[in-house]
């Protein structure tokens, strides 16, 4: 999504009364920290840190069950 769409989806421009340029600057900082990524067309997408966190949230409970059931370590 472009910066304008991103600002609207995140509610930045409405709820925080931020300008499009400020929303774009914040999104660019999020890219630097891996929270978002920017493709060759300049569109923003979820970054690796969100993906990694989501994967951990999904796998940790299953890994704990495997560990508890087998008595072995379990990791991704």
Secondary structure, 3 states (H helix, E strand, C coil): CCHHHHHHHHCHHHHCCCCHHHHHHHHHHHHHCCCEEECCCCCEEECHHHHHHHHHHHHHHHHHHHHHHHCCCCCC
